[in-house]
Amino acid sequence: MFDNFFNKKAPEPPESRLRAIEGSSTADLAAQLLCAPTAMMQLSHEEARIVISYMQPRRIAQGTTFIKEGDSRNTGFMLLVLDGEVTVETIVVSRVEPITVTVLGEGSLLGEMGLLDGEPRSASCTASTEVRCAILTRESLEQLMIDNSHVAAKLMLAVSLRIAERLRDSADKLKMYAQLTQAMQQEIDHLMPS
Amino acid sequence: MFDNFFNKKAPEPPESRLRAIEGSSTADLAAQLLCAPTAMMQLSHEEARIVISYMQPRRIAQGTTFIKEGDSRNTGFMLLVLDGEVTVETIVVSRVEPITVTVLGEGSLLGEMGLLDGEPRSASCTASTEVRCAILTRESLEQLMIDNSHVAAKLMLAVSLRIAERLRDSADKLKMYAQLTQAMQQEIDHLMPS
């Protein structure tokens, strides 16, 4: 069922996209997750359904790394996790093992930065269980901007809000590191034989 | 002249907003700066003119701190610098003087995160010369989303791109700090009397 209700051929008229997901409980779940606080709470359920009608379903096997850190080719999509768990990892030079940044589940969004700027992926994402998800490609986003710019504007507002939240979080960590390195430098100066 | 071409009363019909900036060389400059690479190169000049017609002009006296770090009330606007220089500073605990993060000039955008999420300001901005700028408030952005959602969607896309760029930059710095603290810890371990 999951593989049937989404549209695969594009561009399709907006009405037929919506008709294609009508009555699908998975599309309803996806829309519900998309406008939940973890994803994009600024969208109404109806708007989320419109966005979902532009997304494609995917089933990812356990153990698959579907976003690779540094990858500069496979960048133009974001992904809404419908079911399952994703481990996000990043490599820090001078370490052999990557660092697990976070584990994301149902209702999480991944890859929204790549969707926007197409720059190399900043972290790797691996399915730690089987994962069901819905994908929004840059092409579909552009089509949505043409077909329904009001919903596209709200979607972009929601995406920016999520990125802004991460940037604030990151800025806090940078301040913490600035203090930490300062304290460590003092300790080194103190320990140094004079 | 600068203070006359922008609209001050809202909501006004989109056509009369555009009429109000017609023939104004400052509005042209503002539109040109808005779609320049430093600001939002994704907007066409015509789209930038539409955005500008929703913005308000401001003249800021030298020495004025017009955005204050931690301020949680005065948050709902972003600002395009038309002329002059702005110093961006942030306070790091354990330091007496704030750290200058960057100096921004003509064509720079400031405060786009506050515009989106209304969270407390993450840094302070002080006019280091007299500054001419154009301000977009959250109310005007919402009005633009109603009046011209296509331009609003492109504006939001451009704002997200700018924030994404800063997030990537910040993520790189975090990685650098992670390495630095690791190296410093090794030095401390090495210097420690065993």
Interface residues (C-beta under 8 A of the other chain):
Chain A: T90 V92 V93 S94 R95 I99 M113 L116 D117 E119 S122 M145 S149 H150 A152 A153 K154 M156 L157 V159 S160 L161 I163 A164 E165 R166 L167 R168 S170 A171 K173 L174 K175 Y177 A178 Q179 L180 T181 Q182 A183 M184 Q185 E187 I188 L191 M192
Chain B: T90 V92 V93 S94 I99 M113 L116 D117 E119 S122 M145 S149 H150 A152 A153 K154 M156 L157 V159 S160 L161 I163 A164 E165 R166 L167 R168 S170 A171 K173 L174 K175 Y177 A178 Q179 L180 T181 Q182 A183 M184 Q185 E187 I188 L191 M192
